[in-house]
Amino acid sequence: MPIVFWFKGLKVSFFSAEESRMHVHAAGHGAKVKIWLEPDVELADSQGKIGAHELNELLREVEARKDECVGKWRDYHG
């Protein structure tokens, strides 16, 4: 599971063999979040213990680092 970055104790990563639409997962503190990267950064799913404020911060951080996330996805998946 390639790690893209860490954000406030959440590991933002992606799985090596999954669907082709670009996305990242964030996990930690009892939470699991899936965020689409295309066509826009948006929440796909959220489970566990994550508040609305923390979730919004995470979405803003992924948006700010979208180029990094997409670059690592493309580097890994070819």
C-alpha positions as CSV (number, residue, x, y, z in Angstrom):
1,M,0.0,0.0,0.0
2,P,2.0,3.0,-1.2
3,I,1.8,5.9,1.2
4,V,1.2,9.3,-0.4
5,F,1.5,11.5,2.8
6,W,0.5,11.7,6.5
7,F,-2.0,14.3,7.7
8,K,-2.7,14.8,11.4
9,G,-2.1,11.1,12.2
10,L,-4.1,9.9,9.1
11,K,-2.2,7.8,6.6
12,V,-3.2,8.8,3.1
13,S,-2.4,6.0,0.6
14,F,-3.8,3.8,-2.1
15,F,-4.0,0.1,-2.7
16,S,-2.0,-1.6,-5.4
17,A,-4.8,-3.6,-7.0
18,E,-8.1,-1.7,-7.0
19,E,-10.5,0.1,-9.3
20,S,-9.0,2.3,-12.1
21,R,-10.6,5.6,-11.0
22,M,-8.0,7.6,-9.2
23,H,-8.6,7.9,-5.4
24,V,-6.8,7.7,-2.1
25,H,-7.7,6.2,1.3
26,A,-7.1,7.9,4.6
27,A,-6.9,5.7,7.8
28,G,-6.2,6.3,11.4
29,H,-7.8,7.2,14.7
30,G,-10.5,4.6,14.0
31,A,-11.5,6.2,10.7
32,K,-11.5,5.0,7.1
33,V,-12.1,7.5,4.3
34,K,-12.1,7.1,0.5
35,I,-11.6,10.3,-1.6
36,W,-11.9,10.5,-5.3
37,L,-9.2,12.4,-7.2
38,E,-11.0,12.6,-10.5
39,P,-12.7,14.4,-12.0
40,D,-12.7,16.5,-8.8
41,V,-11.6,15.8,-5.2
42,E,-14.7,14.6,-3.4
43,L,-15.6,12.3,-0.6
44,A,-16.5,8.8,-1.8
45,D,-17.0,7.1,1.6
46,S,-16.4,7.7,5.3
47,Q,-16.6,5.1,8.1
48,G,-15.6,5.2,11.7
49,K,-14.7,8.0,14.0
50,I,-14.0,11.1,12.1
51,G,-15.8,14.4,12.7
52,A,-17.0,16.8,10.1
53,H,-14.3,19.4,10.9
54,E,-11.5,16.8,10.6
55,L,-13.0,15.4,7.4
56,N,-13.2,18.9,5.8
57,E,-9.6,19.6,6.7
58,L,-8.6,16.3,5.1
59,L,-10.5,17.1,1.9
60,R,-8.8,20.5,1.7
61,E,-5.4,18.9,2.2
62,V,-6.0,16.3,-0.5
63,E,-7.2,19.1,-2.8
64,A,-4.1,21.1,-2.1
65,R,-1.9,18.1,-2.7
66,K,-3.9,16.7,-5.6
67,D,-1.0,16.9,-8.1
68,E,1.2,14.9,-5.7
69,C,-1.5,12.3,-5.2
70,V,-2.1,11.9,-9.0
71,G,1.6,11.9,-9.7
72,K,2.2,9.0,-7.2
73,W,-0.8,7.1,-8.5
74,R,0.5,7.4,-12.1
75,D,4.1,6.5,-11.1
76,Y,2.9,3.4,-9.3
77,H,0.2,2.2,-11.7
78,G,2.0,3.2,-14.9
